């Protein structure tokens, strides 16, 4: 629901806790994206971390037995 139609926002005569948190989260994500676009070191770190997580996910999937008792 849009904050303009939110009864809690109307009652508070401002943004309610949900919408305040939602917009704060959007601002935070926007700041992270702007940092990544402007800072090559931050982008490299993010890509390395993403590769580590993808490797871990692949290893976990390969080690998980299938219902037939084999490996995936």
PQR file with spaces between the fields and no chain letter, atoms N, CA, C, O and H, PARSE charges and radii, in Angstrom:
ATOM       1  N    UNK     1       0.850   -1.164    0.000 -0.4000 1.5000
ATOM       2  CA   UNK     1       0.000    0.000    0.000 -0.0000 2.0000
ATOM       3  C    UNK     1       0.899    1.232    0.000  0.5500 1.7000
ATOM       4  O    UNK     1       1.931    1.255    0.670 -0.5500 1.4000
ATOM       5  N    UNK     2       0.513    2.224   -0.734 -0.4000 1.5000
ATOM       6  CA   UNK     2       1.266    3.471   -0.785 -0.0000 2.0000
ATOM       7  C    UNK     2       1.136    4.205    0.544  0.5500 1.7000
ATOM       8  O    UNK     2       0.118    4.097    1.229 -0.5500 1.4000
ATOM       9  H    UNK     2      -0.326    2.205   -1.278  0.4000 1.0000
ATOM      10  N    UNK     3       2.173    4.948    0.899 -0.4000 1.5000
ATOM      11  CA   UNK     3       2.133    5.625    2.195 -0.0000 2.0000
ATOM      12  C    UNK     3       1.019    6.663    2.231  0.5500 1.7000
ATOM      13  O    UNK     3       0.527    6.991    3.311 -0.5500 1.4000
ATOM      14  H    UNK     3       3.000    5.036    0.343  0.4000 1.0000
ATOM      15  N    UNK     4       0.607    7.189    1.075 -0.4000 1.5000
ATOM      16  CA   UNK     4      -0.468    8.174    1.060 -0.0000 2.0000
ATOM      17  C    UNK     4      -1.798    7.580    1.516  0.5500 1.7000
ATOM      18  O    UNK     4      -2.653    8.295    2.037 -0.5500 1.4000
ATOM      19  H    UNK     4       1.006    6.922    0.198  0.4000 1.0000
ATOM      20  N    UNK     5      -1.973    6.278    1.322 -0.4000 1.5000
ATOM      21  CA   UNK     5      -3.219    5.600    1.683 -0.0000 2.0000
ATOM      22  C    UNK     5      -3.117    4.820    2.995  0.5500 1.7000
ATOM      23  O    UNK     5      -4.068    4.141    3.384 -0.5500 1.4000
ATOM      24  H    UNK     5      -1.278    5.696    0.899  0.4000 1.0000
ATOM      25  N    UNK     6      -1.992    4.908    3.667 -0.4000 1.5000
ATOM      26  CA   UNK     6      -1.746    4.120    4.877 -0.0000 2.0000
ATOM      27  C    UNK     6      -2.415    4.786    6.080  0.5500 1.7000
ATOM      28  O    UNK     6      -2.157    5.952    6.378 -0.5500 1.4000
ATOM      29  H    UNK     6      -1.219    5.459    3.351  0.4000 1.0000
ATOM      30  N    UNK     7      -3.266    4.040    6.759 -0.4000 1.5000
ATOM      31  CA   UNK     7      -3.967    4.585    7.932 -0.0000 2.0000
ATOM      32  C    UNK     7      -2.995    4.920    9.059  0.5500 1.7000
ATOM      33  O    UNK     7      -3.189    5.907    9.768 -0.5500 1.4000
ATOM      34  H    UNK     7      -3.475    3.092    6.518  0.4000 1.0000
ATOM      35  N    UNK     8      -1.952    4.108    9.231 -0.4000 1.5000
ATOM      36  CA   UNK     8      -0.975    4.377   10.286 -0.0000 2.0000
ATOM      37  C    UNK     8      -0.202    5.668   10.001  0.5500 1.7000
ATOM      38  O    UNK     8       0.098    6.427   10.923 -0.5500 1.4000
ATOM      39  H    UNK     8      -1.795    3.306    8.654  0.4000 1.0000
ATOM      40  N    UNK     9       0.119    5.919    8.734 -0.4000 1.5000
ATOM      41  CA   UNK     9       0.798    7.164    8.373 -0.0000 2.0000
ATOM      42  C    UNK     9      -0.132    8.358    8.619  0.5500 1.7000
ATOM      43  O    UNK     9       0.301    9.400    9.111 -0.5500 1.4000
ATOM      44  H    UNK     9      -0.125    5.303    7.985  0.4000 1.0000
ATOM      45  N    UNK    10      -1.402    8.195    8.274 -0.4000 1.5000
ATOM      46  CA   UNK    10      -2.375    9.262    8.495 -0.0000 2.0000
ATOM      47  C    UNK    10      -2.505    9.548    9.978  0.5500 1.7000
ATOM      48  O    UNK    10      -2.532   10.706   10.394 -0.5500 1.4000
ATOM      49  H    UNK    10      -1.754    7.348    7.874  0.4000 1.0000
ATOM      50  N    UNK    11      -2.585    8.491   10.777 -0.4000 1.5000
ATOM      51  CA   UNK    11      -2.710    8.657   12.225 -0.0000 2.0000
ATOM      52  C    UNK    11      -1.482    9.347   12.816  0.5500 1.7000
ATOM      53  O    UNK    11      -1.604   10.200   13.695 -0.5500 1.4000
ATOM      54  H    UNK    11      -2.563    7.550   10.439  0.4000 1.0000
ATOM      55  N    UNK    12      -0.304    8.974   12.331 -0.4000 1.5000
ATOM      56  CA   UNK    12       0.941    9.555   12.848 -0.0000 2.0000
ATOM      57  C    UNK    12       1.203   10.944   12.263  0.5500 1.7000
ATOM      58  O    UNK    12       2.064   11.675   12.753 -0.5500 1.4000
ATOM      59  H    UNK    12      -0.204    8.281   11.616  0.4000 1.0000
ATOM      60  N    UNK    13       0.476   11.297   11.238 -0.4000 1.5000
ATOM      61  CA   UNK    13       0.684   12.534   10.489 -0.0000 2.0000
ATOM      62  C    UNK    13       2.121   12.625    9.986  0.5500 1.7000
ATOM      63  O    UNK    13       2.702   13.705    9.884 -0.5500 1.4000
ATOM      64  H    UNK    13      -0.223   10.703   10.840  0.4000 1.0000
ATOM      65  N    UNK    14       2.662   11.474    9.682 -0.4000 1.5000
ATOM      66  CA   UNK    14       4.011   11.320    9.160 -0.0000 2.0000
ATOM      67  C    UNK    14       4.090    9.883    8.647  0.5500 1.7000
ATOM      68  O    UNK    14       3.070    9.195    8.590 -0.5500 1.4000
ATOM      69  H    UNK    14       2.189   10.597    9.765  0.4000 1.0000
ATOM      70  N    UNK    15       5.261    9.427    8.281 -0.4000 1.5000
ATOM      71  CA   UNK    15       5.393    8.035    7.869 -0.0000 2.0000
ATOM      72  C    UNK    15       5.301    7.127    9.090  0.5500 1.7000
ATOM      73  O    UNK    15       5.848    7.435   10.149 -0.5500 1.4000
ATOM      74  H    UNK    15       6.089    9.986    8.327  0.4000 1.0000
ATOM      75  N    UNK    16       4.605    6.011    8.931 -0.4000 1.5000
ATOM      76  CA   UNK    16       4.543    5.019   10.009 -0.0000 2.0000
ATOM      77  C    UNK    16       5.887    4.281   10.071  0.5500 1.7000
ATOM      78  O    UNK    16       6.749    4.493    9.219 -0.5500 1.4000
ATOM      79  H    UNK    16       4.161    5.761    8.071  0.4000 1.0000
ATOM      80  N    UNK    17       6.063    3.426   11.067 -0.4000 1.5000
ATOM      81  CA   UNK    17       7.332    2.698   11.225 -0.0000 2.0000
ATOM      82  C    UNK    17       7.647    1.865    9.996  0.5500 1.7000
ATOM      83  O    UNK    17       8.801    1.808    9.572 -0.5500 1.4000
ATOM      84  H    UNK    17       5.362    3.253   11.759  0.4000 1.0000
ATOM      85  N    UNK    18       6.636    1.214    9.412 -0.4000 1.5000
ATOM      86  CA   UNK    18       6.862    0.369    8.240 -0.0000 2.0000
ATOM      87  C    UNK    18       7.401    1.207    7.081  0.5500 1.7000
ATOM      88  O    UNK    18       8.443    0.887    6.509 -0.5500 1.4000
ATOM      89  H    UNK    18       5.698    1.260    9.757  0.4000 1.0000
ATOM      90  N    UNK    19       6.690    2.275    6.740 -0.4000 1.5000
ATOM      91  CA   UNK    19       7.092    3.071    5.592 -0.0000 2.0000
ATOM      92  C    UNK    19       8.399    3.818    5.843  0.5500 1.7000
ATOM      93  O    UNK    19       9.191    3.977    4.914 -0.5500 1.4000
ATOM      94  H    UNK    19       5.844    2.536    7.205  0.4000 1.0000
ATOM      95  N    UNK    20       8.645    4.273    7.051 -0.4000 1.5000
ATOM      96  CA   UNK    20       9.915    4.923    7.376 -0.0000 2.0000
ATOM      97  C    UNK    20      11.056    3.928    7.168  0.5500 1.7000
ATOM      98  O    UNK    20      12.078    4.265    6.570 -0.5500 1.4000
ATOM      99  H    UNK    20       8.001    4.144    7.805  0.4000 1.0000
ATOM     100  N    UNK    21      10.878    2.708    7.662 -0.4000 1.5000
ATOM     101  CA   UNK    21      11.900    1.677    7.484 -0.0000 2.0000
ATOM     102  C    UNK    21      12.088    1.292    6.032  0.5500 1.7000
ATOM     103  O    UNK    21      13.211    1.061    5.584 -0.5500 1.4000
ATOM     104  H    UNK    21      10.048    2.434    8.148  0.4000 1.0000
ATOM     105  N    UNK    22      10.991    1.222    5.299 -0.4000 1.5000
ATOM     106  CA   UNK    22      11.049    0.881    3.879 -0.0000 2.0000
ATOM     107  C    UNK    22      11.862    1.920    3.117  0.5500 1.7000
ATOM     108  O    UNK    22      12.742    1.572    2.329 -0.5500 1.4000
ATOM     109  H    UNK    22      10.078    1.409    5.664  0.4000 1.0000
ATOM     110  N    UNK    23      11.567    3.196    3.353 -0.4000 1.5000
ATOM     111  CA   UNK    23      12.282    4.250    2.648 -0.0000 2.0000
ATOM     112  C    UNK    23      13.731    4.367    3.117  0.5500 1.7000
ATOM     113  O    UNK    23      14.613    4.673    2.315 -0.5500 1.4000
ATOM     114  H    UNK    23      10.853    3.479    3.993  0.4000 1.0000
ATOM     115  N    UNK    24      13.989    4.129    4.397 -0.4000 1.5000
ATOM     116  CA   UNK    24      15.366    4.116    4.886 -0.0000 2.0000
ATOM     117  C    UNK    24      16.156    3.000    4.211  0.5500 1.7000
ATOM     118  O    UNK    24      17.318    3.181    3.846 -0.5500 1.4000
ATOM     119  H    UNK    24      13.272    3.880    5.049  0.4000 1.0000
ATOM     120  N    UNK    25      15.513    1.843    4.048 -0.4000 1.5000
ATOM     121  CA   UNK    25      16.166    0.723    3.367 -0.0000 2.0000
ATOM     122  C    UNK    25      16.470    1.041    1.919  0.5500 1.7000
ATOM     123  O    UNK    25      17.535    0.687    1.412 -0.5500 1.4000
ATOM     124  H    UNK    25      14.569    1.696    4.344  0.4000 1.0000
ATOM     125  N    UNK    26      15.541    1.708    1.247 -0.4000 1.5000
ATOM     126  CA   UNK    26      15.787    2.101   -0.144 -0.0000 2.0000
ATOM     127  C    UNK    26      16.943    3.100   -0.232  0.5500 1.7000
ATOM     128  O    UNK    26      17.777    3.004   -1.132 -0.5500 1.4000
ATOM     129  H    UNK    26      14.676    1.995    1.658  0.4000 1.0000
ATOM     130  N    UNK    27      16.993    4.045    0.688 -0.4000 1.5000
ATOM     131  CA   UNK    27      18.090    5.015    0.711 -0.0000 2.0000
ATOM     132  C    UNK    27      19.425    4.313    0.935  0.5500 1.7000
ATOM     133  O    UNK    27      20.425    4.651    0.301 -0.5500 1.4000
ATOM     134  H    UNK    27      16.315    4.122    1.419  0.4000 1.0000
ATOM     135  N    UNK    28      19.439    3.325    1.846 -0.4000 1.5000
ATOM     136  CA   UNK    28      20.664    2.581    2.135 -0.0000 2.0000
ATOM     137  C    UNK    28      21.135    1.821    0.894  0.5500 1.7000
ATOM     138  O    UNK    28      22.316    1.857    0.549 -0.5500 1.4000
ATOM     139  H    UNK    28      18.627    3.049    2.361  0.4000 1.0000
ATOM     140  N    UNK    29      20.207    1.136    0.227 -0.4000 1.5000
ATOM     141  CA   UNK    29      20.567    0.388   -0.976 -0.0000 2.0000
ATOM     142  C    UNK    29      21.061    1.334   -2.069  0.5500 1.7000
ATOM     143  O    UNK    29      22.015    1.020   -2.781 -0.5500 1.4000
ATOM     144  H    UNK    29      19.247    1.107    0.508  0.4000 1.0000
ATOM     145  N    UNK    30      20.425    2.466   -2.198 -0.4000 1.5000
ATOM     146  CA   UNK    30      20.849    3.458   -3.187 -0.0000 2.0000
ATOM     147  C    UNK    30      22.276    3.912   -2.914  0.5500 1.7000
ATOM     148  O    UNK    30      23.077    4.047   -3.839 -0.5500 1.4000
ATOM     149  H    UNK    30      19.651    2.721   -1.619  0.4000 1.0000
ATOM     150  N    UNK    31      22.591    4.147   -1.647 -0.4000 1.5000
ATOM     151  CA   UNK    31      23.953    4.560   -1.283 -0.0000 2.0000
ATOM     152  C    UNK    31      24.964    3.464   -1.614  0.5500 1.7000
ATOM     153  O    UNK    31      26.056    3.750   -2.104 -0.5500 1.4000
ATOM     154  H    UNK    31      21.940    4.037   -0.896  0.4000 1.0000
ATOM     155  N    UNK    32      24.597    2.209   -1.345 -0.4000 1.5000
ATOM     156  CA   UNK    32      25.509    1.102   -1.670 -0.0000 2.0000
ATOM     157  C    UNK    32      25.760    1.014   -3.167  0.5500 1.7000
ATOM     158  O    UNK    32      26.898    0.831   -3.600 -0.5500 1.4000
ATOM     159  H    UNK    32      23.709    1.977   -0.947  0.4000 1.0000
ATOM     160  N    UNK    33      24.718    1.143   -3.944 -0.4000 1.5000
ATOM     161  CA   UNK    33      24.857    1.056   -5.401 -0.0000 2.0000
ATOM     162  C    UNK    33      25.727    2.198   -5.922  0.5500 1.7000
ATOM     163  O    UNK    33      26.588    1.988   -6.776 -0.5500 1.4000
ATOM     164  H    UNK    33      23.794    1.292   -3.593  0.4000 1.0000
ATOM     165  N    UNK    34      25.499    3.405   -5.404 -0.4000 1.5000
ATOM     166  CA   UNK    34      26.313    4.547   -5.834 -0.0000 2.0000
ATOM     167  C    UNK    34      27.775    4.338   -5.459  0.5500 1.7000
ATOM     168  O    UNK    34      28.667    4.694   -6.230 -0.5500 1.4000
ATOM     169  H    UNK    34      24.800    3.575   -4.710  0.4000 1.0000
ATOM     170  N    UNK    35      28.031    3.768   -4.288 -0.4000 1.5000
ATOM     171  CA   UNK    35      29.402    3.485   -3.874 -0.0000 2.0000
ATOM     172  C    UNK    35      30.038    2.465   -4.813  0.5500 1.7000
ATOM     173  O    UNK    35      31.186    2.632   -5.225 -0.5500 1.4000
ATOM     174  H    UNK    35      27.306    3.479   -3.662  0.4000 1.0000
ATOM     175  N    UNK    36      29.303    1.418   -5.151 -0.4000 1.5000
ATOM     176  CA   UNK    36      29.846    0.399   -6.045 -0.0000 2.0000
ATOM     177  C    UNK    36      30.147    0.960   -7.428  0.5500 1.7000
ATOM     178  O    UNK    36      31.138    0.589   -8.056 -0.5500 1.4000
ATOM     179  H    UNK    36      28.370    1.282   -4.817  0.4000 1.0000
ATOM     180  N    UNK    37      29.293    1.848   -7.891 -0.4000 1.5000
ATOM     181  CA   UNK    37      29.513    2.431   -9.209 -0.0000 2.0000
ATOM     182  C    UNK    37      30.715    3.376   -9.232  0.5500 1.7000
ATOM     183  O    UNK    37      31.344    3.557  -10.274 -0.5500 1.4000
ATOM     184  H    UNK    37      28.488    2.150   -7.381  0.4000 1.0000
ATOM     185  N    UNK    38      31.032    3.976   -8.087 -0.4000 1.5000
ATOM     186  CA   UNK    38      32.104    4.967   -8.031 -0.0000 2.0000
ATOM     187  C    UNK    38      33.426    4.405   -7.505  0.5500 1.7000
ATOM     188  O    UNK    38      34.472    5.023   -7.706 -0.5500 1.4000
ATOM     189  H    UNK    38      30.521    3.829   -7.240  0.4000 1.0000
ATOM     190  N    UNK    39      33.403    3.254   -6.840 -0.4000 1.5000
ATOM     191  CA   UNK    39      34.597    2.739   -6.161 -0.0000 2.0000
ATOM     192  C    UNK    39      34.950    1.359   -6.710  0.5500 1.7000
ATOM     193  O    UNK    39      34.267    0.371   -6.438 -0.5500 1.4000
ATOM     194  H    UNK    39      32.554    2.752   -6.677  0.4000 1.0000
ATOM     195  N    UNK    40      36.031    1.313   -7.490 -0.4000 1.5000
ATOM     196  CA   UNK    40      36.448    0.039   -8.099 -0.0000 2.0000
ATOM     197  C    UNK    40      36.842   -0.999   -7.060  0.5500 1.7000
ATOM     198  O    UNK    40      36.590   -2.188   -7.256 -0.5500 1.4000
ATOM     199  H    UNK    40      36.586    2.115   -7.712  0.4000 1.0000
ATOM     200  N    UNK    41      37.456   -0.575   -5.954 -0.4000 1.5000
ATOM     201  CA   UNK    41      37.854   -1.511   -4.900 -0.0000 2.0000
ATOM     202  C    UNK    41      36.630   -2.168   -4.276  0.5500 1.7000
ATOM     203  O    UNK    41      36.633   -3.372   -4.022 -0.5500 1.4000
ATOM     204  H    UNK    41      37.660    0.391   -5.794  0.4000 1.0000
ATOM     205  N    UNK    42      35.594   -1.393   -4.031 -0.4000 1.5000
ATOM     206  CA   UNK    42      34.365   -1.944   -3.460 -0.0000 2.0000
ATOM     207  C    UNK    42      33.725   -2.936   -4.434  0.5500 1.7000
ATOM     208  O    UNK    42      33.231   -3.983   -4.015 -0.5500 1.4000
ATOM     209  H    UNK    42      35.591   -0.415   -4.238  0.4000 1.0000
ATOM     210  N    UNK    43      33.732   -2.616   -5.714 -0.4000 1.5000
ATOM     211  CA   UNK    43      33.161   -3.507   -6.721 -0.0000 2.0000
ATOM     212  C    UNK    43      33.951   -4.813   -6.787  0.5500 1.7000
ATOM     213  O    UNK    43      33.361   -5.890   -6.876 -0.5500 1.4000
ATOM     214  H    UNK    43      34.133   -1.766   -6.054  0.4000 1.0000
ATOM     215  N    UNK    44      35.275   -4.725   -6.744 -0.4000 1.5000
ATOM     216  CA   UNK    44      36.108   -5.937   -6.758 -0.0000 2.0000
ATOM     217  C    UNK    44      35.811   -6.814   -5.544  0.5500 1.7000
ATOM     218  O    UNK    44      35.685   -8.032   -5.668 -0.5500 1.4000
ATOM     219  H    UNK    44      35.754   -3.850   -6.671  0.4000 1.0000
ATOM     220  N    UNK    45      35.701   -6.193   -4.382 -0.4000 1.5000
ATOM     221  CA   UNK    45      35.396   -6.943   -3.165 -0.0000 2.0000
ATOM     222  C    UNK    45      34.033   -7.632   -3.283  0.5500 1.7000
ATOM     223  O    UNK    45      33.889   -8.796   -2.906 -0.5500 1.4000
ATOM     224  H    UNK    45      35.803   -5.204   -4.282  0.4000 1.0000
ATOM     225  N    UNK    46      33.046   -6.922   -3.799 -0.4000 1.5000
ATOM     226  CA   UNK    46      31.717   -7.503   -3.961 -0.0000 2.0000
ATOM     227  C    UNK    46      31.750   -8.686   -4.926  0.5500 1.7000
ATOM     228  O    UNK    46      31.128   -9.715   -4.662 -0.5500 1.4000
ATOM     229  H    UNK    46      33.163   -5.977   -4.105  0.4000 1.0000
ATOM     230  N    UNK    47      32.461   -8.553   -6.028 -0.4000 1.5000
ATOM     231  CA   UNK    47      32.550   -9.643   -7.002 -0.0000 2.0000
ATOM     232  C    UNK    47      33.273  -10.857   -6.419  0.5500 1.7000
ATOM     233  O    UNK    47      32.882  -11.996   -6.677 -0.5500 1.4000
ATOM     234  H    UNK    47      32.967   -7.718   -6.242  0.4000 1.0000
ATOM     235  N    UNK    48      34.318  -10.619   -5.640 -0.4000 1.5000
ATOM     236  CA   UNK    48      35.033  -11.727   -4.994 -0.0000 2.0000
ATOM     237  C    UNK    48      34.119  -12.452   -4.013  0.5500 1.7000
ATOM     238  O    UNK    48      34.080  -13.682   -3.975 -0.5500 1.4000
ATOM     239  H    UNK    48      34.636   -9.694   -5.431  0.4000 1.0000
ATOM     240  N    UNK    49      33.394  -11.684   -3.230 -0.4000 1.5000
ATOM     241  CA   UNK    49      32.475  -12.282   -2.246 -0.0000 2.0000
ATOM     242  C    UNK    49      31.378  -13.071   -2.953  0.5500 1.7000
ATOM     243  O    UNK    49      31.017  -14.161   -2.509 -0.5500 1.4000
ATOM     244  H    UNK    49      33.425  -10.685   -3.261  0.4000 1.0000
ATOM     245  N    UNK    50      30.850  -12.536   -4.039 -0.4000 1.5000
ATOM     246  CA   UNK    50      29.821  -13.229   -4.803 -0.0000 2.0000
ATOM     247  C    UNK    50      30.370  -14.549   -5.347  0.5500 1.7000
ATOM     248  O    UNK    50      29.676  -15.565   -5.310 -0.5500 1.4000
ATOM     249  H    UNK    50      31.143  -11.650   -4.400  0.4000 1.0000
ATOM     250  N    UNK    51      31.593  -14.547   -5.844 -0.4000 1.5000
ATOM     251  CA   UNK    51      32.204  -15.767   -6.363 -0.0000 2.0000
ATOM     252  C    UNK    51      32.389  -16.799   -5.250  0.5500 1.7000
ATOM     253  O    UNK    51      32.165  -17.990   -5.468 -0.5500 1.4000
ATOM     254  H    UNK    51      32.157  -13.722   -5.874  0.4000 1.0000
ATOM     255  N    UNK    52      32.796  -16.350   -4.059 -0.4000 1.5000
ATOM     256  CA   UNK    52      32.948  -17.263   -2.920 -0.0000 2.0000
ATOM     257  C    UNK    52      31.611  -17.913   -2.562  0.5500 1.7000
ATOM     258  O    UNK    52      31.543  -19.122   -2.341 -0.5500 1.4000
ATOM     259  H    UNK    52      32.978  -15.383   -3.882  0.4000 1.0000
ATOM     260  N    UNK    53      30.561  -17.115   -2.506 -0.4000 1.5000
ATOM     261  CA   UNK    53      29.240  -17.650   -2.166 -0.0000 2.0000
ATOM     262  C    UNK    53      28.731  -18.608   -3.238  0.5500 1.7000
ATOM     263  O    UNK    53      28.106  -19.620   -2.920 -0.5500 1.4000
ATOM     264  H    UNK    53      30.617  -16.133   -2.685  0.4000 1.0000
ATOM     265  N    UNK    54      28.991  -18.299   -4.492 -0.4000 1.5000
ATOM     266  CA   UNK    54      28.563  -19.175   -5.585 -0.0000 2.0000
ATOM     267  C    UNK    54      29.316  -20.508   -5.523  0.5500 1.7000
ATOM     268  O    UNK    54      28.725  -21.564   -5.748 -0.5500 1.4000
ATOM     269  H    UNK    54      29.499  -17.478   -4.751  0.4000 1.0000
ATOM     270  N    UNK    55      30.613  -20.462   -5.220 -0.4000 1.5000
ATOM     271  CA   UNK    55      31.404  -21.689   -5.074 -0.0000 2.0000
ATOM     272  C    UNK    55      30.878  -22.538   -3.926  0.5500 1.7000
ATOM     273  O    UNK    55      30.754  -23.756   -4.055 -0.5500 1.4000
ATOM     274  H    UNK    55      31.093  -19.604   -5.038  0.4000 1.0000
ATOM     275  N    UNK    56      30.569  -21.901   -2.808 -0.4000 1.5000
ATOM     276  CA   UNK    56      30.032  -22.622   -1.653 -0.0000 2.0000
ATOM     277  C    UNK    56      28.680  -23.260   -1.988  0.5500 1.7000
ATOM     278  O    UNK    56      28.410  -24.399   -1.608 -0.5500 1.4000
ATOM     279  H    UNK    56      30.670  -20.912   -2.703  0.4000 1.0000
ATOM     280  N    UNK    57      27.835  -22.508   -2.706 -0.4000 1.5000
ATOM     281  CA   UNK    57      26.518  -23.042   -3.091 -0.0000 2.0000
ATOM     282  C    UNK    57      26.675  -24.250   -4.015  0.5500 1.7000
ATOM     283  O    UNK    57      25.964  -25.244   -3.868 -0.5500 1.4000
ATOM     284  H    UNK    57      28.054  -21.583   -3.014  0.4000 1.0000
ATOM     285  N    UNK    58      27.598  -24.162   -4.956 -0.4000 1.5000
ATOM     286  CA   UNK    58      27.838  -25.265   -5.890 -0.0000 2.0000
ATOM     287  C    UNK    58      28.368  -26.491   -5.150  0.5500 1.7000
ATOM     288  O    UNK    58      27.945  -27.614   -5.424 -0.5500 1.4000
ATOM     289  H    UNK    58      28.176  -23.355   -5.075  0.4000 1.0000
ATOM     290  N    UNK    59      29.290  -26.278   -4.217 -0.4000 1.5000
ATOM     291  CA   UNK    59      29.845  -27.401   -3.452 -0.0000 2.0000
ATOM     292  C    UNK    59      28.771  -28.047   -2.580  0.5500 1.7000
ATOM     293  O    UNK    59      28.727  -29.271   -2.464 -0.5500 1.4000
ATOM     294  H    UNK    59      29.634  -25.366   -3.995  0.4000 1.0000
ATOM     295  N    UNK    60      27.928  -27.259   -1.982 -0.4000 1.5000
ATOM     296  CA   UNK    60      26.849  -27.788   -1.142 -0.0000 2.0000
ATOM     297  C    UNK    60      25.866  -28.587   -1.987  0.5500 1.7000
ATOM     298  O    UNK    60      25.414  -29.655   -1.575 -0.5500 1.4000
ATOM     299  H    UNK    60      27.964  -26.265   -2.077  0.4000 1.0000
ATOM     300  N    UNK    61      25.535  -28.074   -3.162 -0.4000 1.5000
ATOM     301  CA   UNK    61      24.609  -28.779   -4.045 -0.0000 2.0000
ATOM     302  C    UNK    61      25.205  -30.102   -4.525  0.5500 1.7000
ATOM     303  O    UNK    61      24.496  -31.101   -4.644 -0.5500 1.4000
ATOM     304  H    UNK    61      25.902  -27.206   -3.496  0.4000 1.0000
ATOM     305  N    UNK    62      26.500  -30.102   -4.798 -0.4000 1.5000
ATOM     306  CA   UNK    62      27.155  -31.328   -5.268 -0.0000 2.0000
ATOM     307  C    UNK    62      27.241  -32.374   -4.165  0.5500 1.7000
ATOM     308  O    UNK    62      27.243  -33.571   -4.450 -0.5500 1.4000
ATOM     309  H    UNK    62      27.076  -29.290   -4.701  0.4000 1.0000
ATOM     310  N    UNK    63      27.313  -31.942   -2.917 -0.4000 1.5000
ATOM     311  CA   UNK    63      27.439  -32.875   -1.800 -0.0000 2.0000
ATOM     312  C    UNK    63      26.092  -33.345   -1.271  0.5500 1.7000
ATOM     313  O    UNK    63      26.047  -34.236   -0.423 -0.5500 1.4000
ATOM     314  H    UNK    63      27.312  -30.969   -2.685  0.4000 1.0000
ATOM     315  N    UNK    64      25.007  -32.775   -1.744 -0.4000 1.5000
ATOM     316  CA   UNK    64      23.677  -33.143   -1.266 -0.0000 2.0000
ATOM     317  C    UNK    64      23.186  -34.378   -2.006  0.5500 1.7000
ATOM     318  O    UNK    64      23.110  -34.367   -3.235 -0.5500 1.4000
ATOM     319  H    UNK    64      25.044  -32.051   -2.433  0.4000 1.0000
ATOM     320  N    UNK    65      22.849  -35.452   -1.278 -0.4000 1.5000
ATOM     321  CA   UNK    65      22.372  -36.653   -1.947 -0.0000 2.0000
ATOM     322  C    UNK    65      20.989  -36.427   -2.570  0.5500 1.7000
ATOM     323  O    UNK    65      20.170  -35.662   -2.060 -0.5500 1.4000
ATOM     324  H    UNK    65      22.911  -35.462   -0.280  0.4000 1.0000
ATOM     325  N    UNK    66      20.764  -37.110   -3.677 -0.4000 1.5000
ATOM     326  CA   UNK    66      19.448  -37.052   -4.317 -0.0000 2.0000
ATOM     327  C    UNK    66      18.526  -38.054   -3.625  0.5500 1.7000
ATOM     328  O    UNK    66      19.011  -38.910   -2.885 -0.5500 1.4000
ATOM     329  H    UNK    66      21.429  -37.731   -4.092  0.4000 1.0000
ATOM     330  N    UNK    67      17.220  -37.973   -3.841 -0.4000 1.5000
ATOM     331  CA   UNK    67      16.299  -38.918   -3.192 -0.0000 2.0000
ATOM     332  C    UNK    67      16.594  -40.383   -3.539  0.5500 1.7000
ATOM     333  O    UNK    67      16.259  -41.280   -2.766 -0.5500 1.4000
ATOM     334  H    UNK    67      16.827  -37.278   -4.442  0.4000 1.0000
ATOM     335  N    UNK    68      17.223  -40.630   -4.706 -0.4000 1.5000
ATOM     336  CA   UNK    68      17.531  -42.002   -5.093 -0.0000 2.0000
ATOM     337  C    UNK    68      18.769  -42.530   -4.398  0.5500 1.7000
ATOM     338  O    UNK    68      19.131  -43.693   -4.573 -0.5500 1.4000
ATOM     339  H    UNK    68      17.495  -39.901   -5.334  0.4000 1.0000
ATOM     340  N    UNK    69      19.432  -41.680   -3.601 -0.4000 1.5000
ATOM     341  CA   UNK    69      20.621  -42.121   -2.876 -0.0000 2.0000
ATOM     342  C    UNK    69      21.910  -41.746   -3.566  0.5500 1.7000
ATOM     343  O    UNK    69      22.989  -41.958   -3.012 -0.5500 1.4000
ATOM     344  H    UNK    69      19.139  -40.734   -3.458  0.4000 1.0000
ATOM     345  N    UNK    70      21.824  -41.189   -4.770 -0.4000 1.5000
ATOM     346  CA   UNK    70      23.016  -40.762   -5.482 -0.0000 2.0000
ATOM     347  C    UNK    70      23.373  -39.336   -5.129  0.5500 1.7000
ATOM     348  O    UNK    70      22.780  -38.718   -4.245 -0.5500 1.4000
ATOM     349  H    UNK    70      20.947  -41.016   -5.219  0.4000 1.0000
ATOM     350  N    UNK    71      24.321  -38.853   -5.818 -0.4000 1.5000
ATOM     351  CA   UNK    71      24.727  -37.443   -5.618 -0.0000 2.0000
ATOM     352  C    UNK    71      24.215  -36.608   -6.778  0.5500 1.7000
ATOM     353  O    UNK    71      23.997  -37.102   -7.884 -0.5500 1.4000
ATOM     354  H    UNK    71      24.803  -39.355   -6.536  0.4000 1.0000
ATOM     355  N    UNK    72      24.029  -35.322   -6.489 -0.4000 1.5000
ATOM     356  CA   UNK    72      23.552  -34.431   -7.553 -0.0000 2.0000
ATOM     357  C    UNK    72      24.697  -33.920   -8.359  0.5500 1.7000
ATOM     358  O    UNK    72      24.495  -33.154   -9.302 -0.5500 1.4000
ATOM     359  H    UNK    72      24.206  -34.921   -5.591  0.4000 1.0000
